[in-house]
Amino acid sequence: MPLENIYNMLSSLSVGNKKWLADHLYADIKQSQDARTKEQLALDMETSLLEAKAFKDGEKVLKSVDALIDEL
């Protein structure tokens, strides 16, 4: 179905129904944009593993929960 036909059909909706549809479409778009790619996940995992190794090797010192809260 052409988008123009869909638009014409949707333009006949009440304002309340248009708002409901717009809210749901926006939420769907936002969720799609927030999803991380496999590459992003792999990079995050690699970063975490490197930080864990640095901590294990004594090259990195972790902050306490209190120190993290104080930074906020």
PyRosetta script that sets phi, psi and omega in degrees:
from pyrosetta import init, pose_from_sequence

init()
pose = pose_from_sequence("MPLENIYNMLSSLSVGNKKWLADHLYADIKQSQDARTKEQLALDMETSLLEAKAFKDGEKVLKSVDALIDEL")
pose.set_psi(1, 130.1)
pose.set_omega(1, 179.3)
pose.set_phi(2, -64.1)
pose.set_psi(2, 147.6)
pose.set_omega(2, -179.4)
pose.set_phi(3, -60.5)
pose.set_psi(3, -32.8)
pose.set_omega(3, 179.3)
pose.set_phi(4, -61.8)
pose.set_psi(4, -39.9)
pose.set_omega(4, 177.6)
pose.set_phi(5, -66.2)
pose.set_psi(5, -39.5)
pose.set_omega(5, 177.8)
pose.set_phi(6, -63.6)
pose.set_psi(6, -44.1)
pose.set_omega(6, 179.2)
pose.set_phi(7, -60.5)
pose.set_psi(7, -45.5)
pose.set_omega(7, 179.6)
pose.set_phi(8, -60.5)
pose.set_psi(8, -39.8)
pose.set_omega(8, 178.7)
pose.set_phi(9, -66.0)
pose.set_psi(9, -44.2)
pose.set_omega(9, -177.7)
pose.set_phi(10, -71.1)
pose.set_psi(10, -29.1)
pose.set_omega(10, -178.7)
pose.set_phi(11, -67.0)
pose.set_psi(11, -16.7)
pose.set_omega(11, 178.8)
pose.set_phi(12, -84.7)
pose.set_psi(12, -4.9)
pose.set_omega(12, 179.7)
pose.set_phi(13, -69.9)
pose.set_psi(13, 157.8)
pose.set_omega(13, 175.1)
pose.set_phi(14, -69.6)
pose.set_psi(14, 163.1)
pose.set_omega(14, -179.5)
pose.set_phi(15, -59.6)
pose.set_psi(15, -41.3)
pose.set_omega(15, 179.7)
pose.set_phi(16, -62.6)
pose.set_psi(16, -42.7)
pose.set_omega(16, 178.7)
pose.set_phi(17, -68.7)
pose.set_psi(17, -35.7)
pose.set_omega(17, 176.6)
pose.set_phi(18, -63.7)
pose.set_psi(18, -41.7)
pose.set_omega(18, 179.3)
pose.set_phi(19, -64.2)
pose.set_psi(19, -44.2)
pose.set_omega(19, 178.7)
pose.set_phi(20, -58.5)
pose.set_psi(20, -47.2)
pose.set_omega(20, -179.4)
pose.set_phi(21, -63.9)
pose.set_psi(21, -44.1)
pose.set_omega(21, 179.8)
pose.set_phi(22, -61.9)
pose.set_psi(22, -43.0)
pose.set_omega(22, 178.4)
pose.set_phi(23, -60.3)
pose.set_psi(23, -43.6)
pose.set_omega(23, -179.3)
pose.set_phi(24, -69.8)
pose.set_psi(24, -39.0)
pose.set_omega(24, 177.0)
pose.set_phi(25, -65.1)
pose.set_psi(25, -41.7)
pose.set_omega(25, 178.6)
pose.set_phi(26, -62.5)
pose.set_psi(26, -43.9)
pose.set_omega(26, 179.2)
pose.set_phi(27, -62.5)
pose.set_psi(27, -39.2)
pose.set_omega(27, 179.0)
pose.set_phi(28, -64.9)
pose.set_psi(28, -42.8)
pose.set_omega(28, 178.7)
pose.set_phi(29, -64.9)
pose.set_psi(29, -44.7)
pose.set_omega(29, -179.4)
pose.set_phi(30, -61.4)
pose.set_psi(30, -42.9)
pose.set_omega(30, 179.6)
pose.set_phi(31, -63.2)
pose.set_psi(31, -40.0)
pose.set_omega(31, 179.3)
pose.set_phi(32, -65.8)
pose.set_psi(32, -38.2)
pose.set_omega(32, -179.2)
pose.set_phi(33, -74.4)
pose.set_psi(33, -28.5)
pose.set_omega(33, -178.9)
pose.set_phi(34, -79.5)
pose.set_psi(34, -16.6)
pose.set_omega(34, -179.3)
pose.set_phi(35, -66.4)
pose.set_psi(35, 135.0)
pose.set_omega(35, -179.6)
pose.set_phi(36, -89.1)
pose.set_psi(36, 147.3)
pose.set_omega(36, 178.7)
pose.set_phi(37, -80.0)
pose.set_psi(37, 166.2)
pose.set_omega(37, 176.8)
pose.set_phi(38, -59.4)
pose.set_psi(38, -37.8)
pose.set_omega(38, 179.9)
pose.set_phi(39, -64.9)
pose.set_psi(39, -40.7)
pose.set_omega(39, 178.2)
pose.set_phi(40, -65.0)
pose.set_psi(40, -41.6)
pose.set_omega(40, 178.1)
pose.set_phi(41, -63.2)
pose.set_psi(41, -43.6)
pose.set_omega(41, 179.6)
pose.set_phi(42, -63.0)
pose.set_psi(42, -41.6)
pose.set_omega(42, 178.8)
pose.set_phi(43, -65.1)
pose.set_psi(43, -42.3)
pose.set_omega(43, 177.5)
pose.set_phi(44, -62.0)
pose.set_psi(44, -41.8)
pose.set_omega(44, 179.1)
pose.set_phi(45, -65.2)
pose.set_psi(45, -42.5)
pose.set_omega(45, 179.3)
pose.set_phi(46, -62.3)
pose.set_psi(46, -44.1)
pose.set_omega(46, 178.6)
pose.set_phi(47, -60.5)
pose.set_psi(47, -44.2)
pose.set_omega(47, 179.5)
pose.set_phi(48, -63.1)
pose.set_psi(48, -42.3)
pose.set_omega(48, 179.5)
pose.set_phi(49, -66.0)
pose.set_psi(49, -39.4)
pose.set_omega(49, 177.9)
pose.set_phi(50, -65.5)
pose.set_psi(50, -39.0)
pose.set_omega(50, 176.7)
pose.set_phi(51, -65.8)
pose.set_psi(51, -41.2)
pose.set_omega(51, 178.2)
pose.set_phi(52, -63.4)
pose.set_psi(52, -40.9)
pose.set_omega(52, 178.1)
pose.set_phi(53, -64.5)
pose.set_psi(53, -42.8)
pose.set_omega(53, 179.2)
pose.set_phi(54, -62.2)
pose.set_psi(54, -39.6)
pose.set_omega(54, 177.4)
pose.set_phi(55, -64.9)
pose.set_psi(55, -45.2)
pose.set_omega(55, -179.4)
pose.set_phi(56, -61.6)
pose.set_psi(56, -38.1)
pose.set_omega(56, -178.8)
pose.set_phi(57, -82.8)
pose.set_psi(57, 1.4)
pose.set_omega(57, 178.7)
pose.set_phi(58, 78.9)
pose.set_psi(58, 13.4)
pose.set_omega(58, -179.2)
pose.set_phi(59, -89.5)
pose.set_psi(59, -10.9)
pose.set_omega(59, -178.0)
pose.set_phi(60, -136.7)
pose.set_psi(60, 137.5)
pose.set_omega(60, 178.4)
pose.set_phi(61, -111.4)
pose.set_psi(61, 127.8)
pose.set_omega(61, 179.3)
pose.set_phi(62, -83.7)
pose.set_psi(62, 145.9)
pose.set_omega(62, 178.1)
pose.set_phi(63, -86.0)
pose.set_psi(63, 152.1)
pose.set_omega(63, 175.7)
pose.set_phi(64, -75.1)
pose.set_psi(64, 163.9)
pose.set_omega(64, 178.0)
pose.set_phi(65, -60.2)
pose.set_psi(65, -41.0)
pose.set_omega(65, 179.5)
pose.set_phi(66, -60.9)
pose.set_psi(66, -41.3)
pose.set_omega(66, 179.2)
pose.set_phi(67, -64.5)
pose.set_psi(67, -39.7)
pose.set_omega(67, 177.9)
pose.set_phi(68, -64.9)
pose.set_psi(68, -41.8)
pose.set_omega(68, 179.6)
pose.set_phi(69, -65.1)
pose.set_psi(69, -40.4)
pose.set_omega(69, 178.8)
pose.set_phi(70, -61.5)
pose.set_psi(70, -32.5)
pose.set_omega(70, 178.5)
pose.set_phi(71, -67.8)
pose.set_psi(71, -28.8)
pose.set_omega(71, 179.8)
pose.set_phi(72, -73.9)
pose.dump_pdb("model.pdb")
